[in-house]
C-alpha cells in the first residue's frame, strides 16, 4: 500500500506531530500514563477529538469476554497505543494494536513509544483477514477481579 492509500493519513500525520512535540518536551523515563495525558492535551490543541482510555465491551456471541481499553480513540477512527519502553516495540505490541483494530473495525492504528531516544512510531493497518481475532485477545482484556468465569457466561453489562 502506498503512502497515499493510508487511511486517515491526515489524522495520523497530526497525531505523530503531536507525539513528536510531547517527546521533545518531556524527559524519558516517565510512566506511560504521563505521556498519554500530555499527548491527549496536545492532540486537543491540534483540533483532534481524543478519548482517553476508551473502553469496548468484548463478547463472543452472548459470552462477555472482558473489556479492552484503548489509550486513545481519535476522531472515532484511529486507534493510538502509547508505550514508554526503553527497548524497541516488537510483535507483541503490534499484535495488541491489530487486536484493537479488529475490535473497533478501524482502518489504521498508531503505536507510539516515548521511552526511546527518538520517538518510535508505527502506522499499523489491519491484516487482510481478521477471522478468529477473539482467540488472541486474552492478554489485552481487563476482567474485574470479583467476576468469575461462570458470570462471564451470559450477556451482562452491569460492570
C-alpha positions in Angstrom: 0.0 0.0 0.0 1.5 3.3 -1.0 1.6 6.3 1.4 -1.3 7.9 -0.5 -3.5 5.0 0.3 -3.1 5.0 4.1 -6.5 5.5 5.7 -6.9 8.8 7.6 -3.4 9.8 6.7 -4.1 13.5 7.6 -5.2 12.5 11.1 -2.3 10.1 11.7 0.1 12.8 10.5 -1.3 15.3 13.1 -1.1 12.6 15.8 2.5 11.8 15.0 3.3 15.5 15.0 1.7 15.9 18.4 3.6 12.9 19.7 6.9 14.3 18.5 6.2 17.6 20.4 5.4 15.7 23.6 8.5 13.5 23.1 10.8 16.6 22.7 9.2 18.4 25.7 9.0 15.6 28.3 12.0 13.6 29.6 12.5 9.9 29.0 11.8 7.6 31.9 8.3 8.7 32.8 5.4 6.3 33.1 3.2 5.6 30.0 0.3 7.5 31.7 2.2 10.8 31.8 2.9 10.6 28.0 -0.7 9.6 27.4 -2.1 12.6 29.2 0.4 15.0 27.5 -0.5 13.6 24.1 -4.2 13.9 24.7 -3.7 17.6 25.6 -1.5 18.1 22.5 -4.0 16.5 20.2 -6.8 18.6 21.6 -4.8 21.7 20.8 -4.4 20.4 17.2 -8.2 20.2 16.9 -8.4 16.4 17.2 -11.0 14.7 19.3 -9.3 12.1 21.5 -11.0 9.9 24.0 -8.5 8.6 26.6 -8.9 5.1 28.0 -11.8 4.4 25.6 -13.3 1.0 26.5 -15.0 -1.6 24.5 -17.0 -4.5 25.9 -16.0 -7.7 24.0 -18.4 -10.5 23.5 -18.2 -13.9 21.7 -21.9 -14.3 20.8 -23.6 -13.9 24.3 -20.5 -14.6 26.3 -18.8 -11.5 27.8 -15.1 -11.9 27.4 -13.9 -8.7 29.1 -13.1 -5.1 28.3 -10.5 -3.6 26.1 -9.0 -0.2 26.9 -7.6 1.9 24.1 -5.1 4.5 25.2 -6.6 7.0 22.7 -9.6 6.7 20.3 -9.0 9.7 18.0 -11.8 11.2 15.8 -13.7 7.9 16.1 -11.5 6.3 13.5 -7.8 5.9 14.7 -6.6 3.7 17.5 -3.5 5.0 19.3 -1.5 2.9 21.7 1.2 4.5 23.9 4.2 2.8 25.3 7.2 4.0 27.3 9.7 1.2 26.7 13.5 1.7 26.7 13.5 -1.2 24.1 12.0 -1.1 20.6 8.4 -2.2 20.2 8.0 -5.7 18.9 5.5 -8.2 17.6 3.6 -8.3 20.9 2.8 -4.6 20.8 1.9 -4.7 17.1 -0.4 -7.7 17.8 -2.1 -5.6 20.5 -2.8 -2.8 18.1 -4.1 -5.3 15.5 -6.4 -6.7 18.1 -7.7 -3.2 18.8 -8.2 -2.6 15.1 -10.3 -5.8 14.9 -12.4 -4.8 17.9 -13.1 -1.3 16.6 -13.1 -2.1 12.9 -10.8 0.9 12.5 -8.7 1.1 9.3 -5.5 2.4 10.9 -3.7 2.4 14.3 -0.6 4.1 15.6 1.8 2.5 18.0 3.9 5.2 19.8 6.9 4.5 22.0 8.0 7.5 24.1 10.7 5.6 26.0 13.4 5.7 23.3 15.9 8.5 22.5 13.9 9.2 19.4 10.1 8.8 19.2 9.3 5.4 17.8 6.1 5.3 15.8 4.4 2.7 13.5 1.3 3.1 11.4 -0.5 -0.3 11.6 -3.1 -1.4 9.1 -5.4 -4.4 9.8 -4.4 -7.6 8.0 -6.5 -8.8 5.0 -8.4 -11.2 7.3 -9.2 -10.7 10.9 -11.0 -14.1 11.3 -10.6 -15.6 14.7 -9.1 -12.5 16.3 -11.0 -13.2 19.5 -8.9 -16.2 20.2 -5.8 -13.9 20.6 -7.4 -11.2 22.7 -7.0 -12.6 26.2 -3.7 -10.8 27.1 -5.3 -7.5 26.4 -8.6 -7.9 28.1 -9.5 -6.5 31.5 -11.8 -8.5 33.7 -12.8 -7.3 37.1 -11.3 -9.4 39.9 -14.7 -10.0 41.5 -16.1 -11.5 38.3 -16.0 -15.3 38.0 -15.8 -17.4 34.8 -19.4 -18.5 35.3 -20.6 -14.9 35.5 -18.9 -14.4 32.1 -21.2 -16.9 30.5 -24.1 -14.6 30.0 -24.5 -11.3 28.3 -24.4 -8.6 31.0 -23.0 -5.1 31.1 -23.5 -4.2 34.7 -19.8 -3.6 35.5 
